[in-house]
Amino acid sequence: MRAAFIRQTGDPSEIQCGEIPDPVPGPREALVRVRAAAINPIDTYIRAGTVAMPLPFPFVVGCDLAGEVVAVGAEVDRLRPGMRVWGSNQGLLGRQGTCAELAAVDERWLYPTPDGVTDREAAAAALVSITAHLGLVSHARLRPGETIFVSGGSGGVGSAVIQIAKALGGRVIATAGTPAKRQSVLGVGADVALDYHDDDLVAAVLEMEPDGVHVFWETRREPDFDQAIAMLAERGRMVIMAGRDARPGFPVGPFYAKSCSLYGFVMFKASAAEQAAAAADINRWLARGQLRAPVDRVVTLAHVAEAHAVQESATVGGSGGLAGKIIVEP
C-alpha cells in the first residue's frame, strides 16, 4: 500500500510517501480502507520526537481516519466488512497511523459513520470533537444555560468546543484574531465573537456577563491565567489542553478566592470506554448537522510532508495560517 511514513524522527522533510507492506489485522482489529485522514498538532510532535513514544519504523503518521472496513480479525464482534467507520487515537503509543491506503485498527477505537456524513467530515471531526466532548462533559461538566468563553475559537478544537457547547445548551463567547475568523466563529454557532487582540477583552466579557463566565476554555499554548480568572465567575472552571512546555505564572490568590477549578487533560489518555461514550454523542450531532469541523485544505499522501510543515507553523509558530483541519485523502 501507499503511505506517508518516517524512518526516523525529525522535521517534516523526514516524511516519505511510498509503498510499504499492507497491515495485517490482529484478532481484535479491523482492516480499514482509509478514505480520509486528518492532521493534528500531536502528529507533528510525534514525528519530530518532541513527544517521546514507541515508534515502529517505518512509522505511518496520523491519528484520525474514516473509511470502510474490508476485513476483520477472528475476535471482532461489532464490525463487519462493508461498514463505514471513523476513529482516532492512532499513530500513538506504538500504534501505526492513518495516512495510508489501509490501516489495521483495534475495534475499540472505531465507530460507525452516520448516514449522510462524508468520510471527509468524519475524519475532520474525530480527534477535535472527542477532545471537546471530554473537556466539556467529563471535566468541566457544562450545564444548560451556562456561559463558556472559548479562547481561540476558529481552530479545530475551538470550533468543536463551540458547537458541542451549543448542543449542550450553553451560551458561547469566543475569540479569533481576524474579521474573517470571527465570522467563521459566529458561523459555527458562537453567540459573540471578540478580537483576542483587544486590550479591553476582560471588560467586554464582564459587560455581557457581569458575574463572570462559568467555563473558560483555553486552546492556546500559553494561557493568560490573570485574564482567565478575571473573567471567571465564582466556582468557575477552566480547561487547558495544550502547551506541553509552557510555564506561565499562576495567580494563586485570585484563583482560590473565587473557588475556581482547573482541568487539564490529554485526549489520547482517555479510556476506550470514555472515548466511545463521546463518539456516541458526536455521531448523534453529526447526523443532525449540529457538528461540523471546518476544513482548511485537502491534500494527497504525496503532500503530507508539506501539510505537516503548515500545521507545525500554525501550532508552534503561531502563524495563524490555518482556518480548519488539513485532510489527507489517499
N, C-alpha and C positions, 0 to 999 in steps of 0.2 A: 504493500500500500504506500501511497504518498503521505508524507507527514512533514510537519515543521518541528525540528528537534535540535538538541545541542549535544555535543560530546564532552563539553566541559563548561563550567560556569564562566560568565564574563559579560561583556557588553552586548548590545543587540546583534552585532555582527557575528556572534557565535552561532546564531540560529541558521540552520541549513534547511533547505527544502529538497527532499529526495525520497527514494524508496527505502523502506525498512520492512522487516518481516511483519506479516499480519499478526495481530494479537490472538492468542488462543484463550477463550473464556474458561475460567475455573468453574468448579461445581456450583458456586453461588453467583456466578457472573452472567451477564448478558453481553453478547456482541452487538454493538450498535453501529449502524452506518450513519456516520455523522453528516448531517445536512447543514448545521450551523454550529459554530463555537463562538465564544466571546473572550476578549482580552480584558483582564482586570489588573489593578496595581500589584496584587500579590504575585501574579505571574512574573512581573518584571523583577521583583525582589528575589524570587526563587531562581530565575535564570541568571541573575547577577551574583548569586551566592551570598547576598546580604541577609537573607533568612535561611539559616542552615537546615537542610532536610536531606534525608537519604534520597539519592537520585540514581535510578537505574539507567545507565547510559547504553545506547543513545536514548536521551530523555525527551519525550514529546511534551511540549509546553501547552498550557491551557487548563482552565478549571471547569468551564461551563460547556454544555453541549445540548443539542436537540437533534433528534433523528428517528430512525426506525430500527427496531430490534430485528436482527437477521438470524440469530441463533441464541440458545440459552443452555446453561450448564445443567447437569443432571439434577441438582437440588434446588433449582429456581422454581418458585411456585406462584409468583404474582405476575410474571411476564410471559409473553409468547411471541414467536416470530410474527412480524407484521404490525405489531403495536407501535404507535408513535409515542416517544418518551422524551423527557428532558431531565436534566440533572446538573449538579455542581459537585464541588468537593473533590475534583480530580486534579491530577498534577500536583498533589500534596502528599506528604507523609509516606513517600515511597510509591505512590500510585502514579501510573503513567497519565499523561494529559490528553487533551481533546482536539488539538489542532492537527487532525489526521482524518483520513477517509474512514477509518474504523477505530473503535475504542471498546475495550473489554472493561465493563463497569459492574461492580457489586450491585445486586438489585436493591440493596438498602438505599442507594443514592440515586435511584431513578424513579420518576413519577410520570403518570400518563399525561400526555399533552391533550388539553381540551379541544374538542371540535371547534373549528373556526379560528384557532390560534396557530399562526405560522411557526415553523421551526425557527426562523429568524427572531420573531417576537419572544418565543420561549427561551431561547439561548440568551438573548439580551437581558431578560428579566431574572435569570436564575440566581446568581450569587448576590446581586444587589438587593433583590426582593427578599431572599432568605435573611440577609443581614438586617434589612429594615424591619422585618417581622420579629426577629429575635430581640432587637433593641426595643421596639415599641410594645410588644406583647409580653415577652418573657421578663424583661428587665424594667423598663420604665412604666409598664402597665398603664398605658394611656387610656383614659376613660372618656366616654362620650361627653361632649360639652367642654372638655379641657382644651387649652391653647398650647400649641407647641411652636417653638422658634427653631427653624432649621437654618443653620449657618452653612451656606453653600448649597443652595437648593437645585442648581442646574446640572449637577453631575449625576452619575449613575445612581449612587446610593441616595443622594439628596432627593432626586426625583421620585425614587421608590418610597422614601420616607414620607414625602408629601402625600402621595396617592394612598398609601396604606393608612396614614393618619386620618385622611378624609374618609376612607372606608370604615374606619373605627369610630367615626363621629366627632373627630377633633376639628378645631379651628387652627389654621396654619398661617404663620408669618414666616416668610423665608427671605433669604438674601441671595443676590447674584451681582456680578461685577459690571455687566454692561446692559444697556437697554434691551438688546435682543435676548439676552439670557434671562432678564427679569420677565420679559414677555413669555418666554418658554416656561418659566416657573409658574406664572399665572395659568398658562395653558394646561399644565398637568394638575391644576386644582388648588394652588395656594390662594388663600383669601387676600393676602397682601404680599407684595414683593418690594423689598427695600434694597438700596445700594449699600453693600458692605463697606464701601469706602467712606460712607457718611460719618463725620466726626460726632454727630448727634444721634447715633443709632440707638443708644440706650434710651434717650429721651423720647425718640419717636415710638419705640415699642411701649414704653410706660404711658405714653399719651393714649395709646389704644388699649392697653391693659394696665390700669393704674395699680393693681395688686400684684402685677408680675405674671409671667408665663408659668405654666405648670411643668413643662418639659423643655429643656434646651438640648438640641441635638447638634453636636459638633462634627463636621465632616473634615475639617482642615487638620493638617499635621501639627500645627502649633496652636493649641487652644488659648484664648484670652479669657482666663478664669475670672478676672476682675469684671470684665464685661458681662460674662455669663451670669455670675452671681448677682450682679446689679439688676439683671433682667428677671431673675427667678423670683417666683412667689415664695411665701413661707411653705416649707416642706416640698419645695420644688425638686425636680430630678434632672440630672444632667447625664447625657450619654456621650461617650467618646469611643471611636472605633478606628482611629488612625494615629500616626505619629510614633512609630516604634522607638525612634531615637530622640524624641522630643523631651526636653527637660524644662518646661516653663515654670515660672514661680507660681505659688498657690496661696491665695489669701485665706488662711485658715479661719481667722476671726469672723469675717462676714459669712463664711460658708456655714460654720456650725451655729452661729447666732440665728440663722434663718432655718435651722434644722433641715438643711438640704441633703440630698443623696447623690452620689456619683457612681455611675456604672460604666465599666469598661469591659469589652468582650472581644473575642476573636471568633468570627463566624465558623471557621472550619474546625474549631474545637468543640462545637456543639455536637451532641449525640445524634445518631441516626434518627432516633425517635423524635427528638426536638426539631430536627430539620424536616422530617416527614410531616409533622403537625403544621409547620409553617407552609410547606408545599401544598397541603390540602386547602388552606385559606387562599394561597396565591392562585391556585387553579380556579377557585370559585371567582376571584376578582378578575383574572384573565378572561374567563369565559363571559363575564358580564361586561367586559370593556372598561372596568374600573381601574385597571392597572396596565400600563404600557411603559416599557423602558425606551427612552429616546435613543435613536441610533445615529451616530455621527458619520460613520462610513462603513462600507463593506469591502473586504479585501479577499484575495485568494491566498492559498498556502504559500505561494511564491513571494508574498509581500508581508509575511508575518514579522520578519526582522524589522522592516520599516515601521510597521504598526507598533511594535514594542518600543521603538525609539520615540514615537509620538506619545504613547501612553506614559513613558518614563518622564518625558519633558513636561507633560501636563501635571503629573502626580508629584514628582520630586522637584522639578524645576519651577513649578507654579506658572507655566507658560499661559494657562488659560486656553490652550489650543484645541480643546475637545468640548463638544456640547452634547455628549451622549456616548454610547458604547461603540467600540470597534468590533464588528462582527467578521468572522472568518467563515467563508463558505467553500469547503473543499471541492 
